[in-house]
Amino acid sequence: LSPSEELLKDYHKGLPCKDYVSRFTQEVLVPQAGKIQQLAQMARDKNITILCYEKTPENCHRSLVALACKTSQSSLEIILE
C-alpha cells in the first residue's frame, strides 16, 4: 500500500499535497480497495501499525491508508504519531 517510486520522487520534489493525495488515491487506494478492507477488518481485532519513511504522518501515505481504513470500518480509532 505504499506509493510508487515515481510518486514518492515527485512528492519529495515538492508535489502539492492535493496532487499527491489525488495520485495516491488513484494509484494505490482505488486499485487496492480489497486490501484496505482486509486491513480495516484486521484492525477491528488488534492494533495495526503502518510504517513509513517520513518523519511525521501529515500528508504521507500512512495517514491516507489509515483514513481509507476508517472509511471502510467507521468504528476504528486512528492514532497518528
C-alpha positions in Angstrom: 0.0 0.0 0.0 2.9 2.3 -0.5 3.3 5.0 -3.2 5.1 4.2 -6.4 8.7 5.2 -6.7 7.7 7.9 -9.2 5.0 9.4 -6.9 7.4 9.4 -4.0 10.1 11.2 -6.0 7.6 13.8 -7.1 6.4 14.2 -3.5 10.0 14.9 -2.4 10.5 17.3 -5.3 7.6 19.5 -3.9 4.4 18.0 -5.5 1.5 19.9 -3.9 -0.3 17.9 -1.2 -3.7 17.9 -3.0 -2.0 16.4 -6.1 -0.1 13.8 -4.0 -3.4 12.7 -2.4 -5.2 12.6 -5.7 -2.4 10.5 -7.3 -2.0 8.2 -4.3 -5.8 7.6 -4.3 -5.8 6.7 -8.0 -2.6 4.7 -7.9 -3.0 2.8 -4.6 -6.2 3.2 -2.7 -8.7 2.6 -5.5 -6.9 -0.5 -7.1 -6.1 -1.9 -3.6 -9.6 -1.4 -2.1 -9.8 -5.0 -1.2 -6.5 -4.9 0.7 -7.7 -1.8 2.5 -10.9 -3.6 3.6 -8.8 -6.6 4.8 -6.5 -4.3 6.8 -9.5 -2.5 8.3 -11.1 -5.8 9.4 -7.8 -6.9 11.0 -7.7 -3.6 12.8 -11.0 -4.3 14.4 -9.5 -7.2 16.3 -6.0 -5.9 17.1 -3.8 -2.8 16.8 -2.2 -2.2 13.4 0.9 -0.1 12.9 1.5 1.5 9.5 5.2 2.4 9.0 6.6 5.0 6.7 10.0 6.6 5.9 8.5 10.1 6.5 9.1 11.6 10.0 5.6 12.8 10.5 2.3 11.3 9.4 0.8 14.5 7.9 0.4 14.2 4.2 2.2 10.8 4.0 0.8 7.5 2.8 0.3 6.1 6.3 -2.4 8.7 7.2 -4.1 8.2 3.8 -4.2 4.4 4.3 -5.4 4.9 7.9 -8.2 7.2 6.7 -9.2 4.7 4.0 -9.4 2.0 6.7 -11.6 4.3 8.8 -13.9 4.8 5.8 -14.2 1.1 5.5 -14.7 0.5 9.2 -16.1 3.6 10.8 -15.6 2.3 14.4 -11.8 2.3 14.1 -9.8 4.7 16.1 -6.8 6.3 14.3 -3.8 7.5 16.2 -1.2 9.3 14.1 2.2 9.7 15.7 
